[in-house]
């Protein structure tokens, strides 16, 4: 059965904080693509020298074991394994003139990078349904000083 999480469980009042800018970006994508009934799925996409990497997708296939909750007016879904790395995370949407627009996932529970010196910010540019990386070439450790 789908697990509904009470708002007072987790870090602060939410398991994952979605900024107003990120929520607006997700709502705009859902509206533009007529994706009614979809949620923002956030998940661990892997790890490597650049730390834990996260992904995001717009998903209408909610599993009974998923953890589901509202944040900033959008439905967020996380699988049982990923929530252990995402509890207390912050999802934001930025529009940097040099790097472009995209989502950033910053989690205090994610392991930090290894010897390559990558940042612990996890970014997904363009759209929510694209996987997020650590900003170092998708975990291939081709760091460009990000």
C-alpha positions as CSV (number, residue, x, y, z in Angstrom):
1,X,0.0,0.0,0.0
2,X,1.1,3.6,-0.7
3,X,2.7,5.1,2.4
4,X,1.4,8.6,3.1
5,X,3.9,10.4,5.3
6,X,2.7,12.9,7.9
7,X,4.1,16.4,7.4
8,X,5.6,16.5,10.8
9,X,7.9,13.5,10.2
10,X,11.4,14.1,8.8
11,X,13.6,17.1,8.9
12,X,11.7,20.3,9.7
13,X,8.2,19.9,8.4
14,X,9.0,18.0,5.2
15,X,11.0,15.0,4.2
16,X,12.3,16.8,1.1
17,X,12.0,20.6,0.8
18,X,10.9,21.7,-2.7
19,X,11.6,25.4,-3.2
20,X,8.8,27.6,-4.6
21,X,10.9,28.0,-7.8
22,X,11.3,24.3,-8.2
23,X,7.6,23.7,-7.5
24,X,6.6,26.3,-10.1
25,X,9.0,24.7,-12.7
26,X,7.5,21.2,-12.1
27,X,3.9,22.6,-12.2
28,X,4.8,24.4,-15.5
29,X,6.2,21.2,-17.1
30,X,3.1,19.2,-15.9
31,X,0.8,21.8,-17.4
32,X,2.7,22.2,-20.7
33,X,2.7,18.4,-21.2
34,X,-0.9,17.8,-19.9
35,X,0.4,15.3,-17.4
36,X,-2.4,15.1,-14.9
37,X,-2.0,12.7,-12.1
38,X,1.8,12.7,-12.3
39,X,4.1,13.1,-9.3
40,X,7.7,14.2,-9.0
41,X,9.7,11.0,-8.4
42,X,13.1,11.6,-6.7
43,X,15.5,8.7,-6.5
44,X,19.1,7.7,-6.0
45,X,20.6,7.2,-9.5
46,X,23.9,5.8,-8.4
47,X,27.2,6.8,-6.8
48,X,30.8,7.0,-7.6
49,X,33.7,9.3,-7.1
50,X,31.4,12.3,-7.2
51,X,29.2,11.2,-4.3
52,X,25.7,10.0,-4.3
53,X,23.8,11.0,-7.5
54,X,20.1,11.7,-7.7
55,X,17.6,11.6,-10.4
56,X,14.1,13.1,-10.9
57,X,11.3,12.0,-13.1
58,X,7.6,12.8,-13.7
59,X,5.9,9.6,-12.9
60,X,2.3,8.3,-12.7
61,X,3.3,4.7,-11.8
62,X,3.2,4.9,-8.0
63,X,4.2,1.7,-6.3
64,X,2.6,0.5,-3.1
65,X,6.0,0.6,-1.3
66,X,6.6,4.2,-2.4
67,X,6.6,7.0,0.1
68,X,4.4,9.8,-1.1
69,X,3.9,13.3,0.3
70,X,3.1,16.9,-0.6
71,X,5.8,19.6,-0.7
72,X,5.3,23.1,-2.0
73,X,2.0,22.1,-3.6
74,X,3.3,19.2,-5.6
75,X,3.1,15.4,-5.0
76,X,6.6,14.0,-4.3
77,X,7.3,10.2,-4.5
78,X,10.4,8.4,-3.2
79,X,11.2,4.7,-3.0
80,X,12.1,3.2,0.3
81,X,15.8,2.9,-0.4
82,X,16.2,6.4,-1.8
83,X,14.5,8.2,1.1
84,X,17.4,7.2,3.4
85,X,19.7,9.4,1.2
86,X,17.1,12.1,0.5
87,X,15.7,12.8,4.0
88,X,16.2,16.6,4.6
89,X,17.2,17.3,1.0
90,X,16.4,20.5,-0.8
91,X,15.3,20.7,-4.4
92,X,15.7,24.0,-6.1
93,X,15.4,25.4,-9.6
94,X,18.0,27.9,-10.7
95,X,18.6,29.9,-13.9
96,X,22.3,30.6,-14.1
97,X,23.3,32.7,-17.1
98,X,26.5,30.7,-17.5
99,X,25.3,27.2,-16.8
100,X,21.7,27.4,-17.8
101,X,18.5,26.6,-16.1
102,X,17.9,23.4,-14.1
103,X,17.1,21.6,-10.9
104,X,19.5,21.2,-8.1
105,X,19.2,18.5,-5.4
106,X,21.3,19.1,-2.2
107,X,21.1,16.4,0.4
108,X,22.8,16.5,3.8
109,X,22.7,12.7,4.0
110,X,24.4,12.0,0.6
111,X,28.0,10.8,0.8
112,X,30.4,13.4,-0.4
113,X,32.8,12.9,-3.3
114,X,36.0,10.9,-3.4
115,X,39.3,12.1,-4.6
116,X,38.1,13.9,-7.7
117,X,36.9,17.1,-5.9
118,X,33.4,17.2,-7.4
119,X,30.8,19.3,-5.6
120,X,28.0,17.8,-3.6
121,X,25.4,19.7,-5.5
122,X,23.3,17.4,-7.8
123,X,22.0,19.1,-10.9
124,X,19.6,18.3,-13.7
125,X,19.4,20.9,-16.4
126,X,16.5,21.3,-18.9
127,X,13.6,19.3,-17.5
128,X,12.6,17.4,-14.3
129,X,12.3,14.1,-16.1
130,X,16.0,14.0,-16.9
131,X,18.3,12.3,-14.4
132,X,20.3,14.5,-12.1
133,X,24.0,14.2,-11.9
134,X,26.7,15.6,-9.6
135,X,27.9,18.1,-12.1
136,X,31.0,16.1,-13.0
137,X,29.9,14.3,-16.2
138,X,27.4,11.9,-14.8
139,X,29.7,10.1,-12.3
140,X,32.4,9.4,-14.9
141,X,34.7,11.6,-13.0
142,X,35.4,13.9,-15.8
143,X,35.3,16.9,-13.5
144,X,35.7,20.2,-15.1
145,X,36.1,22.0,-11.8
146,X,32.4,21.9,-11.1
